[in-house]
Amino acid sequence: MNDLSTLEALEMLTEVSGVTDIDPETNFGALSLDSLMLIEWVSMLEEKLDVEFNIRDLDISELSGLSISDVLGALRKRAVDA
């Protein structure tokens, strides 16, 4: 797995969502991402990290109460080397 800073992940999220001033403690659900935005962001993360995220068993609604840094942690736990 390649390295990715939280700042880089936030920049990707800003690009996908159009929301500015996102910080790591921003509530993920407050961004109101639609499913296409989420898929695009996850795809960008997978490409940068050179992994695939096993998100089939992840309940996306559970992410809405987490901070963005916690969402990144949850995704990293589901990483499978590409």
C-alpha positions, 0 to 999 in steps of 0.5 A: 500500500502506498502512502497517502496523507490525510491532507491529500485525501481531503483534497481529493474529497474537495475535488469530488464534492465541491465542498471547501474548508473540509478538515479531518474532524468534519462529520462525513455525513455533513458533506451530503455526498451522493453515491457517485461522489462516494464511488469517485472518491473511493476510486481516487483513494484506491488508485493513489494507495494502489489498493482495493477497498473491500467495501461490500460489507461496509454499511455506508450509513454507519460512516455518516456519523464518523469524522473524515479521518475515521472514515479513512481509517475504516477504509484502510482496514478494508484495503486489499493490495491490488 
